[in-house]
Amino acid sequence: MLRGGFLPGADEPAREAARDACRRLALALNLAPDAFESAAIAAVPAPSPVAAIVNTLRTLPPDKLLDLAIQRLRAALPAGASVPTAEPLRFHLVPVLPAGGQR
């Protein structure tokens, strides 16, 4: 209840309920009832740049995320370094006979 009243999009009844809860808390702590009225309510801090980046990465599809990671890793290589091409995986299929040994 208290947190909801201080969110940026809170409606007026939620804000009033939060103010009332602060008043009751101030009375319980033997503070002056108007002590918090003069203090400015701290604004919600802006989200950190790291949180914005993480949120962006979270919404990327896996193939785009892998392409981005490969691009960043290649950019981190020293100048003139070459990356060997990766060969595709090859699986050898082995025939499996049934339990009796006959086909």
Secondary structure, 3 states (H helix, E strand, C coil): CHHHHCCCCCCHHHHHHHHHHHHHHHHHCCCCCCHHHHCCCCCCCCCCHHHHHHHHHHHCCHHHHHHHHHHHHHHCCCCCCCCCCCCCCCCCCCCCCCCCCCC
